[in-house]
Amino acid sequence: MLEPRRRHLTSFADIALRVLSLRIAACLLALALPTGALVRASGPEPVELKPEARQAFALYAKLTDARNESELRGGYQLLWTDALPDKERAEAHAALLRGEVKIQKLQTQDGGQAIRCPGCLFHHWVAVVFVRQAKVDDVLAILEDYDHHSTFYSPDVERSTLGSRNGDHFRAFLRFRRHKIITVVLNTEHDVQYFRDSATRVHSRSSATRIAEVENPGKAHEREKIPGNDGGFLWGMETWWRMEERDGGVYVQSEVASLTRDIPTGLGWLVGPLVNGIPKETLTFTLEATRKAVQARLPH
């Protein structure tokens, strides 16, 4: 008759120990963090984008752009997966046809040496997806429809408007919302040029011309922080798109190089996920959302 009571008492003891452990862990965390870190839900203190960091990213973008131009002029191995060894290329091709997104981290170098980024970090990824039964014009219809990017790419893109268009040259506004532990909202402006290489090939080049972090987004006292003197979650963004029509659909590749602050000592848990995790996740989401938007417009 005593056995059930013993089990009952044991369960209460277990719960008490767990609660105590959680309280101890919370206290240790509070002691380990910088003063005020637990209460600054809006993120770390502002940091300044230094001229050396801006120059380093400009060099990084210039060299990356030159490599892209060289590959496009060559007219072969349009996709990053095309340059893989035979076995890996076949596996990647099969994965793309199954609907997967293939993604790879890149690093542009200067004469075989890594480009130093004082007080900042480069993030560089390339990814490709296959859109079955689509034409390049179907993909362009989505990419060039900036007034509806907030629909196609929600929730990453919260607002979007086409500023101007002159032939294949576009200027657009995109408001990004990115969340990981904390939420960051960014007002960004982009200069985009599309190039028709052939009836079945298209590429584009896009630069973020202005990036401003938004404080108190959606509230009456919303305001933009001074660009380059903010949380440093996105200071620069350069994008290269490639599209090729074959195999009964379109291969869509996007390459993005971005610039952020480095990880401040003691705030890796707060800043690290946004700075390091978001670029890869965002690119994967962007390609999946592009495919979904294109397929939604295809005749069934």
HUBELCOR-V770713 format. One record per backbone hydrogen bond with DSSP energy under -1.0 kcal/mol. NH is the residue of the N-H (numbers start at 1). CO is the residue of the C=O. E is the energy in kcal/mol with one decimal. If there is no record, write none. Layout:
NH_CO_E ; NH_CO_E
This chain:
6_2_-2.2 ; 7_3_-2.2 ; 8_4_-2.1 ; 9_5_-2.6 ; 10_6_-2.5 ; 11_7_-2.2 ; 12_8_-1.8 ; 13_9_-2.2 ; 14_10_-2.6 ; 15_11_-2.2 ; 16_12_-2.5 ; 17_13_-2.4 ; 18_14_-2.3 ; 19_15_-2.6 ; 20_16_-2.4 ; 21_17_-2.5 ; 22_18_-2.4 ; 23_19_-2.2 ; 24_20_-2.4 ; 25_21_-2.6 ; 26_22_-2.4 ; 27_23_-2.2 ; 28_24_-2.5 ; 29_25_-2.3 ; 30_26_-2.3 ; 31_27_-2.1 ; 32_28_-1.9 ; 33_29_-1.6 ; 37_34_-2.3 ; 40_36_-1.2 ; 41_39_-1.7 ; 43_40_-1.6 ; 47_230_-3.4 ; 49_228_-3.4 ; 54_50_-2.1 ; 55_51_-2.6 ; 56_52_-2.0 ; 57_53_-2.2 ; 58_54_-2.0 ; 59_55_-2.1 ; 60_56_-2.3 ; 61_57_-3.0 ; 62_58_-2.3 ; 63_59_-2.5 ; 64_60_-2.2 ; 65_61_-2.6 ; 66_62_-2.1 ; 67_63_-2.0 ; 68_64_-2.2 ; 69_65_-2.6 ; 70_66_-2.2 ; 71_67_-2.2 ; 72_68_-2.4 ; 73_69_-2.3 ; 74_70_-1.6 ; 75_71_-1.0 ; 82_79_-1.1 ; 84_81_-1.3 ; 89_85_-3.2 ; 90_86_-2.3 ; 91_87_-2.0 ; 92_88_-2.6 ; 93_89_-2.6 ; 94_90_-2.2 ; 95_91_-2.1 ; 96_92_-2.4 ; 97_93_-2.1 ; 98_94_-1.2 ; 99_96_-1.3 ; 100_95_-2.4 ; 102_128_-2.1 ; 104_126_-2.7 ; 106_124_-2.9 ; 110_113_-3.2 ; 113_110_-1.1 ; 120_117_-1.8 ; 121_260_-2.5 ; 123_258_-2.2 ; 125_256_-2.2 ; 126_104_-2.4 ; 127_254_-2.3 ; 128_102_-2.2 ; 129_252_-2.2 ; 131_250_-2.9 ; 133_248_-3.1 ; 134_131_-1.3 ; 139_135_-1.5 ; 140_136_-2.5 ; 141_137_-2.0 ; 143_139_-2.4 ; 144_140_-2.8 ; 145_142_-1.0 ; 146_144_-1.6 ; 148_145_-1.7 ; 149_146_-1.2 ; 151_148_-1.3 ; 152_148_-2.4 ; 153_149_-3.0 ; 157_153_-1.9 ; 158_175_-3.6 ; 161_173_-2.1 ; 163_171_-2.7 ; 164_171_-1.7 ; 166_169_-2.8 ; 169_166_-1.4 ; 170_192_-3.2 ; 171_164_-2.2 ; 172_190_-2.1 ; 173_161_-2.8 ; 174_188_-2.6 ; 175_159_-2.8 ; 176_186_-2.4 ; 177_156_-2.3 ; 178_184_-3.0 ; 180_182_-2.6 ; 182_180_-2.1 ; 184_178_-3.3 ; 186_176_-2.5 ; 187_212_-3.1 ; 188_174_-2.5 ; 189_210_-2.3 ; 190_172_-2.8 ; 191_207_-2.6 ; 192_170_-3.0 ; 193_205_-2.4 ; 194_168_-2.1 ; 195_203_-3.2 ; 197_201_-1.4 ; 198_201_-1.8 ; 202_243_-2.1 ; 203_195_-2.3 ; 204_241_-2.1 ; 205_193_-2.4 ; 206_239_-2.7 ; 207_191_-2.2 ; 208_237_-2.4 ; 209_189_-2.1 ; 210_189_-1.3 ; 212_187_-2.6 ; 214_185_-3.1 ; 215_223_-3.5 ; 219_216_-1.7 ; 222_219_-1.8 ; 223_215_-2.1 ; 225_213_-3.2 ; 229_226_-2.5 ; 230_47_-1.3 ; 235_259_-3.6 ; 236_259_-1.2 ; 238_257_-2.8 ; 239_206_-2.8 ; 240_255_-2.6 ; 241_204_-1.5 ; 242_253_-2.6 ; 243_202_-2.9 ; 244_251_-2.2 ; 245_200_-2.5 ; 246_249_-1.8 ; 250_131_-2.0 ; 251_244_-3.2 ; 252_129_-3.1 ; 253_242_-3.2 ; 254_127_-2.5 ; 255_240_-2.7 ; 256_125_-2.7 ; 257_238_-2.6 ; 258_123_-2.8 ; 259_236_-2.3 ; 260_121_-2.1 ; 261_232_-3.1 ; 262_119_-1.0 ; 267_264_-2.1 ; 271_267_-3.1 ; 272_268_-1.2 ; 275_271_-2.6 ; 276_272_-3.2 ; 277_273_-1.5 ; 281_277_-1.8 ; 282_278_-3.3 ; 283_279_-1.9 ; 284_280_-2.1 ; 285_281_-2.5 ; 286_282_-2.6 ; 287_283_-2.0 ; 288_284_-2.1 ; 289_285_-2.9 ; 290_286_-2.1 ; 291_287_-2.3 ; 292_288_-2.2 ; 293_289_-2.5 ; 294_290_-2.5 ; 295_291_-2.8 ; 296_292_-1.8 ; 297_294_-1.1
